[in-house]
Amino acid sequence: MIQRLLTVGLLAGLLAGLAVAALQNVTTTPLILAAEVYETAAEQAHAGAATQDHVTQDHATHEHATPEHEHAGAHEQAWEPAPGLERTAATSVATGVTSIGYAFVLLALMLVAGETIEPKRAALWGACAFASTGLATSLGLAPELPGSAAGDLAARQLWWIATAASTGAGLFALLRVERPLIKVLGVTLLIAPHVIGAPQPPAPESTAPAELAARFAAASLAIHALTWILAGAAVGFVWRRFAAKAETEAAA
């Protein structure tokens, strides 16, 4: 059973990840690259606006820096993939790993809930997972391009996790439990995170144009939804194939 779970999760996630990675390269990735151009231009403009005194002071500090300090500073820079094929490959691998994670999450939830694992029902579970982790959370924390202002990271992460968990529990109460009191509790769980509100930056700022940011938010949500739904459909398809194969072997 464990081997079957691992195989289904890996295959289903890989199938979904390949499709989504290909779509990302023609949707969200070009928007991110365009936003990085604006971000770099803004950083260069800010640096060029520095006073001569600050430039002189920085130059003097650099002259008195020891080689050991310079060497240590070079190692503090985080690695990032080079533009082009390397960055595309890194993004595709990350998308594939994410899709595999989604597949395992859906498998676990459906098995715990005693749900029949088949493509349509698994895709519906994927849609509910997107509603919890993408749609509900984006009402307070929309997908952001590089160069966008953001609130405190820890507070944003805490709100995101709480909202996703609360929305998932609320949807389960509404869709799977028949008791009226539990349904009322489900509605409360859906609303509560948005009454509290997500942490926001002191001032809404962005180096990218508003139109670019809006396009990215819409494209990101679409990709997010497609990833969950494809992962669910793939889980149902692969699981059914393995079940049919097991039945054939048992009959033989």
C-alpha positions as CSV (number, residue, x, y, z in Angstrom):
1,M,0.0,0.0,0.0
2,I,2.8,2.4,0.9
3,Q,4.6,1.6,-2.3
4,R,1.4,2.3,-4.3
5,L,0.9,5.6,-2.5
6,L,4.4,6.7,-3.2
7,T,4.2,5.7,-6.9
8,V,0.8,7.4,-7.5
9,G,1.9,10.6,-5.8
10,L,5.2,10.8,-7.7
11,L,3.7,9.9,-11.1
12,A,0.6,12.2,-10.7
13,G,2.7,15.1,-9.5
14,L,5.2,14.7,-12.3
15,L,2.5,14.7,-14.9
16,A,0.8,17.8,-13.5
17,G,4.1,19.5,-12.9
18,L,5.3,19.0,-16.5
19,A,2.1,20.6,-17.9
20,V,2.1,23.5,-15.5
21,A,5.9,24.2,-15.9
22,A,5.4,24.5,-19.7
23,L,2.5,26.9,-19.2
24,Q,4.4,29.0,-16.7
25,N,7.2,29.7,-19.2
26,V,4.7,31.5,-21.4
27,T,2.5,33.2,-18.7
28,T,4.0,34.2,-15.4
29,T,7.7,33.9,-16.1
30,P,7.7,36.7,-18.8
31,L,5.8,39.0,-16.4
32,I,8.4,38.3,-13.6
33,L,11.3,39.1,-16.0
34,A,9.6,42.3,-17.0
35,A,9.1,43.3,-13.4
36,E,12.7,42.7,-12.6
37,V,13.7,45.1,-15.3
38,Y,11.6,47.8,-13.6
39,E,13.0,46.8,-10.2
40,T,16.6,47.0,-11.4
41,A,16.0,50.4,-13.0
42,A,14.5,51.7,-9.8
43,E,17.4,50.5,-7.8
44,Q,19.9,52.1,-10.2
45,A,17.9,55.4,-10.1
46,H,18.0,55.3,-6.3
47,A,21.7,54.7,-6.2
48,G,22.3,57.5,-8.7
49,A,20.4,59.9,-6.5
50,A,22.8,59.5,-3.6
51,T,24.8,62.5,-2.6
52,Q,28.5,62.9,-3.3
53,D,29.3,62.8,0.3
54,H,27.8,59.4,0.7
55,V,29.6,58.2,-2.4
56,T,32.9,59.5,-1.1
57,Q,32.3,57.9,2.3
58,D,31.4,54.5,0.7
59,H,34.6,54.7,-1.4
60,A,36.7,55.4,1.6
61,T,35.2,52.6,3.5
62,H,35.8,50.2,0.6
63,E,39.5,51.3,0.4
64,H,40.1,50.5,4.0
65,A,38.3,47.1,3.9
66,T,40.6,44.1,4.3
67,P,40.7,41.3,1.8
68,E,39.2,39.0,4.4
69,H,36.2,41.3,4.7
70,E,35.8,41.5,0.9
71,H,36.1,37.7,0.6
72,A,33.5,37.2,3.4
73,G,31.1,39.7,1.7
74,A,31.3,37.8,-1.6
75,H,30.2,34.6,0.2
76,E,27.2,36.3,1.7
77,Q,25.5,36.6,-1.6
78,A,22.9,33.9,-2.1
79,W,23.1,31.6,-5.1
80,E,20.6,32.2,-7.9
81,P,20.2,30.5,-11.3
82,A,21.7,32.3,-14.3
83,P,19.2,33.8,-16.7
84,G,18.1,31.6,-19.6
85,L,18.1,27.8,-19.6
86,E,19.4,27.4,-16.1
87,R,16.7,29.6,-14.6
88,T,14.0,27.9,-16.7
89,A,15.2,24.5,-15.6
90,A,15.3,25.5,-11.9
91,T,11.8,27.0,-12.1
92,S,10.5,23.8,-13.8
93,V,12.1,21.6,-11.2
94,A,10.6,23.7,-8.4
95,T,7.1,23.5,-10.1
96,G,7.4,19.7,-10.5
97,V,8.4,19.2,-6.8
98,T,5.4,21.5,-5.8
99,S,3.0,19.5,-7.9
100,I,4.3,16.2,-6.4
101,G,3.7,17.7,-2.9
102,Y,0.1,18.7,-4.0
103,A,-0.5,15.2,-5.2
104,F,0.6,13.6,-1.9
105,V,-1.6,16.1,0.1
106,L,-4.6,15.3,-2.0
107,L,-4.0,11.5,-1.6
108,A,-3.7,11.8,2.1
109,L,-6.8,14.0,2.6
110,M,-9.0,11.8,0.4
111,L,-7.8,8.6,2.1
112,V,-8.4,10.0,5.6
113,A,-11.9,11.3,4.5
114,G,-12.7,7.9,3.0
115,E,-13.3,9.4,-0.4
116,T,-13.4,7.4,-3.6
117,I,-10.2,8.3,-5.5
118,E,-11.2,8.8,-9.2
119,P,-10.3,11.7,-11.6
120,K,-13.5,13.8,-11.3
121,R,-13.7,13.7,-7.5
122,A,-10.0,14.1,-7.0
123,A,-10.1,17.2,-9.3
124,L,-12.9,18.6,-7.2
125,W,-10.8,18.1,-4.1
126,G,-8.0,19.9,-6.0
127,A,-10.4,22.8,-6.7
128,C,-11.3,23.0,-3.0
129,A,-7.6,23.0,-2.1
130,F,-7.0,25.9,-4.4
131,A,-10.0,27.8,-2.8
132,S,-8.2,27.3,0.5
133,T,-4.6,28.0,-0.4
134,G,-5.0,30.3,-3.4
135,L,-8.3,32.1,-3.7
136,A,-9.0,32.8,0.0
137,T,-5.4,33.8,0.8
138,S,-5.2,36.1,-2.2
139,L,-8.1,38.2,-0.8
140,G,-5.6,39.5,1.7
141,L,-2.2,38.7,0.2
142,A,-2.4,38.8,-3.6
143,P,0.4,37.4,-5.7
144,E,3.2,40.0,-5.9
145,L,5.8,40.9,-8.5
146,P,9.4,41.7,-7.6
147,G,9.7,45.3,-6.4
148,S,6.4,45.3,-4.5
149,A,6.0,46.5,-1.0
150,A,5.2,43.9,1.7
151,G,4.4,43.7,5.3
152,D,6.2,41.7,8.0
153,L,7.2,38.3,6.6
154,A,6.4,36.3,9.8
155,A,3.0,37.9,10.2
156,R,2.1,37.3,6.6
157,Q,3.1,33.6,6.8
158,L,1.1,33.1,10.0
159,W,-2.0,34.8,8.4
160,W,-1.6,32.7,5.2
161,I,-1.3,29.4,7.1
162,A,-4.2,30.3,9.4
163,T,-6.4,31.4,6.4
164,A,-5.7,28.3,4.4
165,A,-6.4,25.9,7.3
166,S,-9.5,27.8,8.4
167,T,-10.9,27.9,4.8
168,G,-10.2,24.2,4.3
169,A,-11.9,23.3,7.5
170,G,-14.8,25.6,6.7
171,L,-15.3,24.0,3.2
172,F,-15.2,20.5,4.7
173,A,-17.8,21.5,7.3
174,L,-20.1,22.9,4.6
175,L,-19.7,20.2,2.0
176,R,-19.2,17.0,4.1
177,V,-21.1,17.5,7.3
178,E,-24.9,17.6,7.4
179,R,-25.5,19.1,10.9
180,P,-26.7,22.7,10.7
181,L,-24.6,23.9,13.6
182,I,-21.4,22.6,12.0
183,K,-22.4,24.3,8.8
184,V,-22.7,27.6,10.7
185,L,-19.3,27.0,12.1
186,G,-18.0,26.4,8.6
187,V,-19.3,29.7,7.4
188,T,-17.6,31.4,10.4
189,L,-14.3,29.7,9.6
190,L,-14.5,31.0,6.0
191,I,-15.2,34.6,7.1
192,A,-13.0,34.9,10.2
193,P,-9.5,35.4,8.6
194,H,-10.8,38.2,6.5
195,V,-12.5,40.0,9.4
196,I,-9.1,39.9,11.2
197,G,-7.3,41.0,8.0
198,A,-3.9,40.3,6.5
199,P,-0.8,42.2,7.5
200,Q,-0.2,45.0,5.0
201,P,2.8,47.2,4.2
202,P,2.9,50.8,5.6
203,A,2.4,52.1,2.1
204,P,1.4,50.3,-1.1
205,E,4.4,50.7,-3.4
206,S,5.6,48.9,-6.5
207,T,8.3,49.5,-9.1
208,A,6.2,47.6,-11.7
209,P,3.3,49.3,-13.5
210,A,-0.2,48.5,-12.1
211,E,-1.3,46.8,-15.3
212,L,1.7,44.4,-15.1
213,A,0.9,43.6,-11.5
214,A,-2.8,43.0,-12.2
215,R,-1.9,40.6,-15.1
216,F,0.6,38.7,-12.9
217,A,-2.0,38.3,-10.1
218,A,-4.6,36.9,-12.5
219,A,-2.1,34.6,-14.2
220,S,-0.7,33.4,-10.9
221,L,-4.1,32.5,-9.6
222,A,-5.0,30.7,-12.8
223,I,-1.7,28.7,-12.7
224,H,-2.3,27.9,-9.0
225,A,-5.8,26.6,-9.7
226,L,-4.6,24.6,-12.7
227,T,-1.8,23.0,-10.6
228,W,-4.2,21.8,-7.9
229,I,-6.9,20.6,-10.3
230,L,-4.4,18.8,-12.7
231,A,-2.7,17.2,-9.7
232,G,-6.1,16.0,-8.5
233,A,-7.1,14.6,-11.8
234,A,-3.8,13.0,-12.3
235,V,-4.0,11.4,-8.9
236,G,-7.4,10.0,-9.7
237,F,-6.3,8.7,-13.1
238,V,-3.1,7.0,-11.9
239,W,-4.8,5.6,-8.8
240,R,-7.6,4.0,-11.0
241,R,-5.0,2.6,-13.4
242,F,-3.1,0.9,-10.5
243,A,-6.4,-0.4,-9.0
244,A,-7.5,-1.9,-12.3
245,K,-4.1,-3.5,-12.7
246,A,-4.3,-5.0,-9.2
247,E,-7.7,-6.4,-9.9
248,T,-6.6,-8.0,-13.1
249,E,-3.6,-9.6,-11.4
250,A,-5.8,-10.8,-8.6
251,A,-8.3,-12.3,-11.0
252,A,-5.5,-14.1,-12.9
